[in-house]
Amino acid sequence: MDHAEISPRPVDDKSLFIDDKHDVAHLESQEDKVAQNAAQNLSDAIAFEQADIHMGIWQAVRTYKMAVFWSLMVSMTVVMESYDLCLIGNLLAMKSFRRHFGTWQGEEAGYQLEASWQTAITQGSVVGAFVGILICGQIVEPLGYRRTILLGLVMMTAAIFLTFFAESLPVLLVGQFCCGVPWGFFINVAPAYASEVAPVALRGILTIYVQICWCIGQFISSGVCFSTQARVDKYAYKIPYAVQWVWPVPLFIVLWFAPESPWWLVRKGKMAEAEHVVNRLSGHASSRPASETVAFIVRTNELEREEMTGASYLACFKGTELRRTAIVCLIFAYQNFTGNQIGNQAVYFFQQAGLPSEKAFSLGLGNTAIQMVAVFGCWILTAYYGRRTLYLCGVAFNFFFLLGIGIAATVPRTITTTWIQAVFMILIYAQYGLTIGPVTYAVIAETSSMRLRAKSVGLSRNFYYIWSVISGVINTYMLSSDGWNLAGKSAYFWACTSAFVWVTCYYGLPEYKGRSAREIDILFHRKVSARNFSKTSVDEADDH
């Protein structure tokens, strides 16, 4: 056939696609259905969001009791990181541990680890967690929260062998590093998962529960070390390491049945599965259809996708995400500069302040118990005062407490001044549990956008670890008799850093109480100042 004889139709001729008027009518009908579905989805999304925002705490607990249960179970993995971090501080105060790994430094000091090795073993797991978070940030989006946490539990079970059988400082250091890698998984996933399965009324409470898990781990660690510190054999410190095996297997079995985050399922286009998970999280107790919840998730996801390019680590530093990333990174790093570094080595601090070993361990145990009670108090306070006010009050109080420790350490040492330092240390720890510690987890989970939540939380925790290593090295040398031997006078330094934290948070920390994820997205998009977040209204129909 001669191709020149063929006359192609004009490209704008509808007959290229439609042959008659019936097809035109059918196409218009389909377009009307799409528009109607879009309108219905928007209506469903608005209906769910308004119901979610105005739901009371007890109504939310009754309706979403399964979401509460699964969030608590996932957060329990954080107990292991808390246990081990506190464990190292307790072991440094344990005579048998120092005798096995330390060197003799005279009658007054006895056996002590060199400041360099103290720093290495206390920060080795932190470096491991840093690496773990980087790995988690890459695998959590393709694998999902559930499979990532299960992988971390398997890794944790294997890593404990290294610390338990370690007979030298280099092997112990490697073991601490390997334990740190799955910690990075746990601390990344726990607050992100809690914020995604919880309704607005419970979001702060369930993310704050991560701090309670920290207290549980510290309390168990202090209790185990208190019960073994009088032993003279190597099992005085090996038994505390072995106790870590109690957690991974039972948690693995329970979390095998945990539901995936519906937000992750929507991002993967699995709408039917997302609706099924929403029904599981509410235990079918919600009076609203699961489709409304999914419609709201889709709306928020589309809003975020329009405002950002991609969902990589690089996206965390572009546009409005840069401000959000800066907030979560700084608020997490600030935990190291408000007295927490002294608190992590409370038993060792008490010893260096002049208290006998047995009293130091007793105070360390009581210190942790008081903080755990304080975190429960934070649940109540956040419901009334939100995040910003609590955080600023906490930092201000710690500034004065740290100043008190420094003054008591400066005057000639007596029994009275020693106990004054101990009491102020307990108050700092309790205050940290009441405000700064738990509020931090709520802030990092709520500030980050849903599409970047896992990466944003991971970046913030890694920023924390970087400054934890730096401040930990400084704190170790300030407290160690082999270092600068400042003891309680080191509190002056942390008082100054607390003042800096208060000023920057006053101007930079927003309030998220009662805000949906969509509203928070819009407030950041509009570049509303931190002090005006709680005062600015967002219409239910707004998408920008």
Secondary structure as GFF3:
##gff-version 3
##sequence-region A 1 544
A	DSSP	three_ten_helix	3	5	.	.	.	ID=ss1
A	DSSP	three_ten_helix	14	16	.	.	.	ID=ss2
A	DSSP	alpha_helix	21	53	.	.	.	ID=ss3
A	DSSP	alpha_helix	57	63	.	.	.	ID=ss4
A	DSSP	alpha_helix	65	75	.	.	.	ID=ss5
A	DSSP	alpha_helix	78	92	.	.	.	ID=ss6
A	DSSP	alpha_helix	95	101	.	.	.	ID=ss7
A	DSSP	beta_strand	103	104	.	.	.	ID=ss8
A	DSSP	beta_strand	111	112	.	.	.	ID=ss9
A	DSSP	alpha_helix	115	143	.	.	.	ID=ss10
A	DSSP	alpha_helix	145	165	.	.	.	ID=ss11
A	DSSP	alpha_helix	169	197	.	.	.	ID=ss12
A	DSSP	alpha_helix	200	228	.	.	.	ID=ss13
A	DSSP	alpha_helix	235	242	.	.	.	ID=ss14
A	DSSP	three_ten_helix	243	246	.	.	.	ID=ss15
A	DSSP	alpha_helix	248	255	.	.	.	ID=ss16
A	DSSP	alpha_helix	262	267	.	.	.	ID=ss17
A	DSSP	alpha_helix	271	282	.	.	.	ID=ss18
A	DSSP	alpha_helix	290	307	.	.	.	ID=ss19
A	DSSP	three_ten_helix	314	317	.	.	.	ID=ss20
A	DSSP	alpha_helix	320	333	.	.	.	ID=ss21
A	DSSP	three_ten_helix	334	337	.	.	.	ID=ss22
A	DSSP	alpha_helix	340	344	.	.	.	ID=ss23
A	DSSP	alpha_helix	346	353	.	.	.	ID=ss24
A	DSSP	alpha_helix	357	385	.	.	.	ID=ss25
A	DSSP	alpha_helix	388	410	.	.	.	ID=ss26
A	DSSP	alpha_helix	415	431	.	.	.	ID=ss27
A	DSSP	pi_helix	432	436	.	.	.	ID=ss28
A	DSSP	alpha_helix	437	447	.	.	.	ID=ss29
A	DSSP	three_ten_helix	450	452	.	.	.	ID=ss30
A	DSSP	alpha_helix	453	479	.	.	.	ID=ss31
A	DSSP	three_ten_helix	487	490	.	.	.	ID=ss32
A	DSSP	alpha_helix	491	508	.	.	.	ID=ss33
A	DSSP	alpha_helix	517	525	.	.	.	ID=ss34
A	DSSP	three_ten_helix	530	532	.	.	.	ID=ss35
###
